[in-house]
Amino acid sequence: MAIPRSTVELFHELLAVSIKDLVPSRRILARDVAWDSTGFTVVPFDAIVCDASALASALIDGLDGEVVNRDDPGSGGYGHSFFLRAHGRVSVARGLHAGSRRAIGGWIEDLPNFDITRSLIAAVPGGWLFGVGHPEQGIALVLVHPATHDDDSNASALVGAIRYLWPGHESKVRPLAQHAISVAPIFDPQCAARGELAIGNRAFTIDPLRGDGVGYALRGALLAHSVLAAISSGREPAPYLAYYRARLSDAFCTHVRACISHYKRAWNAAIWAYEIDDMSQCLSQISPHQPHAFHLRGRDLVPA
């Protein structure tokens, strides 16, 4: 994954550690983009590239605490302890889905004229392809395609994308799995409930095309910390839980609107028609934005 410079700085500010000290990484300064045409344009993009699973493992290994079970609810139905739900993704049963597109990852040793100081994103006939030089060796790849893609094998769809951009090199691709995963944005409207807060992917997931997943996770965790700090100080929980839900709902809607705009601009926009419609339908199910009752001052929530 490629983590933008602003998020790298936030990561250091919040955790007092740099990503490069935790896992192997490399810096990139630009992105090769072929989106609204088949020709590539160089776009500035300052980011740190690292392996997502390695970073997650390093962060988990660095935690020094213990899991505490929720207390019995106290007065008003709330206890002073909350479960933080951070593992896994939004529950399919209760999440609002902004589409159904899927992705499959892969790896290739090298590609002609691929600059490892840049990432790449290109619209291809069957979807879009993301590529970035792995911090240790080779090039990591992700192909995103509509769920209605007529290719029986997700792996062969990835091979087809490489064949389209680099004819003759498709045989070098090593798919990481035969089955694709869902990458459409999903939001859990129950992300803040009695005795429970969902954070990260458990609250809402983002599209890899538009999203800075680490940034959303860090900012969501900071917001959850501020909400729990306010409640633990003895304040009535309901307004703070409502604020948490509203903030995440706003962030989700902003993200989905940006996705709609971006997918509409692709030269292969026709294949995304159902996804664009599903995203619009999802937004229509979310209540319009209301003024927030609080705002963050540093790490503290204060009345707006």
Phi, psi and omega per residue, in radians:
M1 nan 2.701 3.124
A2 -1.947 2.060 -3.075
I3 -1.809 2.048 -3.104
P4 -1.011 2.661 -3.075
R5 -0.969 -0.698 -3.127
S6 -1.063 -0.645 3.116
T7 -1.301 -0.619 3.065
V8 -1.019 -0.744 3.135
E9 -1.185 -0.685 3.093
L10 -1.124 -0.723 3.103
F11 -0.969 -0.819 -3.128
H12 -1.164 -0.696 -3.125
E13 -1.123 -0.741 -3.066
L14 -1.399 -0.645 -3.005
L15 -1.868 -0.109 3.123
A16 0.987 0.613 3.080
V17 -2.620 2.585 3.132
S18 -1.692 2.608 -3.137
I19 -1.061 -0.693 -3.096
K20 -1.131 -0.366 3.093
D21 -1.458 -0.250 -3.098
L22 -1.668 -0.727 -3.028
V23 -2.507 2.771 3.016
P24 -1.031 2.426 -3.093
S25 -2.666 2.907 3.015
R26 -2.478 2.701 3.128
R27 -1.745 2.418 2.999
I28 -2.101 2.688 -3.048
L29 -2.123 -0.073 -3.097
A30 -2.743 2.963 3.118
R31 -2.334 2.340 3.008
D32 -1.553 2.085 -3.024
V33 -2.112 2.242 2.989
A34 -2.239 1.488 -2.993
W35 -1.975 -1.090 -3.130
D36 -1.536 0.021 3.021
S37 -2.613 3.045 -3.137
T38 -1.559 -0.054 3.090
G39 -1.628 2.557 -3.089
F40 -1.517 2.488 3.033
T41 -2.183 2.459 3.113
V42 -1.553 2.189 -3.115
V43 -2.106 2.302 3.108
P44 -1.030 2.384 3.131
F45 -2.792 1.732 -3.114
D46 -1.573 2.029 -3.047
A47 -2.678 2.858 3.018
I48 -1.913 2.295 3.140
V49 -1.819 2.280 3.069
C50 -2.643 2.986 3.112
D51 -1.439 2.165 -3.053
A52 -1.082 -0.775 -3.103
S53 -1.172 -0.622 3.118
A54 -1.153 -0.715 3.126
L55 -1.146 -0.745 3.128
A56 -1.074 -0.745 3.140
S57 -1.119 -0.710 -3.136
A58 -1.132 -0.675 3.132
L59 -1.200 -0.723 3.126
I60 -1.116 -0.733 3.137
D61 -1.106 -0.460 -3.105
G62 -1.489 -0.110 3.138
L63 -1.276 2.356 3.124
D64 -2.199 1.355 -3.138
G65 -2.758 -3.016 3.110
E66 -2.362 2.689 3.115
V67 -1.354 2.245 3.138
V68 -1.994 2.266 3.127
N69 -1.215 2.666 3.139
R70 -1.120 2.419 3.059
D71 -1.238 2.836 3.003
D72 -1.101 2.457 -3.135
P73 -0.976 2.440 3.119
G74 -1.740 -2.640 -3.118
S75 -1.021 2.342 3.121
G76 1.412 0.064 3.088
G77 1.562 0.053 3.136
Y78 -2.083 2.379 2.958
G79 -1.633 -3.113 3.109
H80 -1.610 -0.028 3.115
S81 -1.980 2.533 -3.140
F82 -2.250 2.552 2.892
F83 -1.392 2.317 2.945
L84 -1.757 2.038 -3.129
R85 -1.673 1.845 -3.095
A86 -2.125 -0.181 -3.060
H87 -1.559 2.396 3.078
G88 1.417 -2.885 -3.095
R89 -1.971 3.073 3.102
V90 -0.967 2.430 3.073
S91 -1.039 2.214 -3.130
V92 -1.048 -0.629 -3.046
A93 -1.166 -0.596 -3.041
R94 -2.018 0.066 -3.119
G95 -1.507 2.664 3.016
L96 -1.667 2.063 -3.015
H97 -1.688 2.230 3.081
A98 -1.781 1.113 -3.134
G99 1.939 -3.040 -3.102
S100 -2.498 0.327 -3.104
R101 -1.093 2.748 -3.016
R102 -2.321 2.867 -3.103
A103 -2.452 2.635 3.026
I104 -2.361 2.430 -3.119
G105 -1.758 2.846 3.121
G106 -2.810 -3.112 -3.097
W107 -2.556 2.513 3.071
I108 -2.477 2.502 -3.039
E109 -1.162 -0.738 3.132
D110 -2.837 2.830 3.085
L111 -2.469 2.511 -3.112
P112 -1.121 2.354 3.094
N113 1.101 0.321 3.062
F114 -1.484 2.062 -3.097
D115 -1.577 1.977 -3.076
I116 -1.286 -0.083 3.027
T117 -1.507 0.063 3.112
R118 -2.316 2.785 2.901
S119 -1.733 2.998 -3.107
L120 -2.375 2.426 2.981
I121 -2.451 2.235 -3.048
A122 -2.477 2.339 2.941
A123 -1.271 2.307 3.119
V124 -2.212 2.888 -3.038
P125 -0.918 -0.595 -3.075
G126 -1.782 0.066 -3.107
G127 2.884 -2.344 2.972
W128 -2.512 2.608 -3.052
L129 -2.068 2.304 3.028
F130 -1.969 2.395 3.094
G131 -2.460 2.510 3.108
V132 -2.688 2.501 3.118
G133 -1.119 2.169 3.107
H134 -1.132 2.487 -3.081
P135 -1.078 -0.303 -3.129
E136 -1.917 -0.767 -3.109
Q137 -2.924 2.492 3.022
G138 1.356 -2.918 -3.090
I139 -2.197 2.176 3.076
A140 -1.488 2.456 -3.062
L141 -2.250 2.569 2.982
V142 -2.426 2.227 3.033
L143 -1.909 2.219 3.056
V144 -1.934 2.324 -3.126
H145 -2.508 2.771 3.095
P146 -1.066 2.619 3.122
A147 -1.131 -0.369 -3.141
T148 -1.505 0.146 3.123
H149 -0.896 2.314 -3.007
D150 -1.522 0.125 3.110
D151 -1.457 2.225 -3.108
D152 -1.172 -0.462 -3.086
S153 -2.050 2.098 3.085
N154 -1.084 -0.602 3.134
A155 -1.099 -0.715 -3.138
S156 -1.243 -0.428 3.049
A157 -1.152 -0.698 3.079
L158 -1.130 -0.751 3.095
V159 -1.046 -0.716 3.141
G160 -1.108 -0.610 3.113
A161 -1.156 -0.708 3.094
I162 -1.169 -0.690 3.110
R163 -1.063 -0.664 -3.124
Y164 -1.159 -0.742 -3.074
L165 -1.549 -0.594 -3.104
W166 -2.337 1.293 -3.104
P167 -0.945 2.357 3.119
G168 1.634 -0.138 -3.115
H169 -1.921 0.033 -3.058
E170 -1.137 -0.447 -3.114
S171 -1.219 -0.259 -3.120
K172 -1.449 -0.212 -3.045
V173 -1.229 2.387 3.041
R174 -2.037 1.705 3.083
P175 -1.068 2.506 -3.133
L176 -1.478 -0.238 3.126
A177 -2.817 2.824 3.062
Q178 -1.589 -0.270 -3.085
H179 -1.999 2.390 3.125
A180 -1.442 2.841 3.081
I181 -2.037 2.741 3.108
S182 -1.270 2.336 3.080
V183 -2.246 0.214 3.071
A184 -1.252 2.505 3.105
P185 -1.055 2.415 3.091
I186 -2.368 2.418 3.132
F187 -2.150 2.416 3.083
D188 -1.766 1.841 -3.136
P189 -1.158 -0.182 3.084
Q190 -1.817 0.538 -3.071
C191 -1.174 -0.292 3.059
A192 -2.266 1.929 -3.082
A193 -2.356 -3.046 -3.113
R194 -1.076 1.964 3.067
G195 1.274 0.277 -3.049
E196 -2.631 2.345 3.002
L197 -2.209 2.308 3.013
A198 -1.683 2.375 3.112
I199 -2.290 2.875 3.137
G200 1.053 -2.477 -3.126
N201 -1.119 -0.286 3.121
R202 -1.316 -0.355 3.118
A203 -1.652 -0.917 2.966
F204 -2.752 2.560 3.129
T205 -1.837 2.727 -3.081
I206 -2.134 2.795 3.098
D207 -1.332 2.274 -3.130
P208 -1.121 -0.353 3.106
L209 -1.119 -0.792 -3.026
R210 -1.797 -0.338 -2.863
G211 -1.619 2.693 2.917
D212 -1.969 1.509 -2.992
G213 -1.029 -0.699 3.137
V214 -1.144 -0.703 3.125
G215 -1.098 -0.772 3.096
Y216 -1.088 -0.726 -3.122
A217 -1.119 -0.773 -3.132
L218 -1.134 -0.788 -3.117
R219 -1.189 -0.635 3.080
G220 -1.152 -0.678 3.116
A221 -1.164 -0.690 3.096
L222 -1.104 -0.723 3.110
L223 -1.127 -0.760 3.118
A224 -1.072 -0.720 3.109
H225 -1.043 -0.758 -3.116
S226 -1.160 -0.679 3.115
V227 -1.138 -0.805 -3.120
L228 -1.180 -0.600 3.100
A229 -1.123 -0.703 3.127
A230 -1.139 -0.752 -3.120
I231 -1.176 -0.714 -3.106
S232 -1.196 -0.314 3.098
S233 -1.418 -0.006 3.066
G234 1.829 0.083 -3.130
R235 -1.392 2.704 3.133
E236 -1.049 2.155 -3.031
P237 -1.169 -0.646 -2.940
A238 -0.909 -0.851 -3.119
P239 -1.092 -0.583 -3.108
Y240 -1.314 -0.645 3.071
L241 -1.159 -0.692 3.095
A242 -1.101 -0.685 3.117
Y243 -1.109 -0.748 3.129
Y244 -1.047 -0.845 3.120
R245 -1.043 -0.743 -3.097
A246 -1.149 -0.723 -3.141
R247 -1.121 -0.761 3.124
L248 -1.187 -0.644 3.084
S249 -1.075 -0.750 3.119
D250 -1.100 -0.760 -3.138
A251 -1.101 -0.722 3.124
F252 -1.097 -0.823 -3.127
C253 -1.088 -0.735 3.102
T254 -1.058 -0.738 3.134
H255 -1.113 -0.788 -3.096
V256 -1.178 -0.695 3.093
R257 -1.062 -0.701 3.107
A258 -1.132 -0.663 3.083
C259 -1.076 -0.813 3.137
I260 -0.987 -0.854 -3.136
S261 -1.050 -0.742 -3.087
H262 -1.205 -0.794 -3.125
Y263 -1.134 -0.601 3.119
K264 -1.139 -0.458 -3.081
R265 -1.496 -0.178 -3.092
A266 -1.204 2.563 3.118
W267 -1.171 -0.390 3.085
N268 -1.756 0.539 -3.036
A269 -0.975 -0.465 -3.097
A270 -1.038 -0.594 -3.107
I271 -1.297 -0.245 -3.114
W272 -1.737 0.149 -3.046
A273 -0.977 -0.796 -3.130
Y274 -1.178 -0.662 3.112
E275 -1.111 -0.773 3.136
I276 -1.073 -0.732 3.110
D277 -1.137 -0.749 3.125
D278 -1.101 -0.668 3.114
M279 -1.118 -0.731 3.118
S280 -1.128 -0.716 3.111
Q281 -1.104 -0.679 3.128
C282 -1.090 -0.782 -3.141
L283 -1.073 -0.581 -3.115
S284 -1.203 -0.287 -3.141
Q285 -1.555 -0.068 -3.078
I286 -1.833 2.314 -3.105
S287 -1.043 2.507 3.120
P288 -1.030 2.685 -3.141
H289 -1.068 2.402 3.041
Q290 -2.081 2.654 3.105
P291 -0.974 2.429 -3.108
H292 -1.402 2.561 -3.120
A293 -1.418 -0.318 -3.094
F294 -2.356 2.944 2.910
H295 -2.568 2.767 -3.103
L296 -1.442 2.275 2.970
R297 -2.086 1.756 -2.980
G298 1.195 -2.021 3.105
R299 -1.947 0.201 -3.106
D300 -1.947 2.497 3.049
L301 -1.580 2.275 3.123
V302 -2.242 2.686 3.124
P303 -1.004 2.473 -3.127
A304 -1.259 nan nan
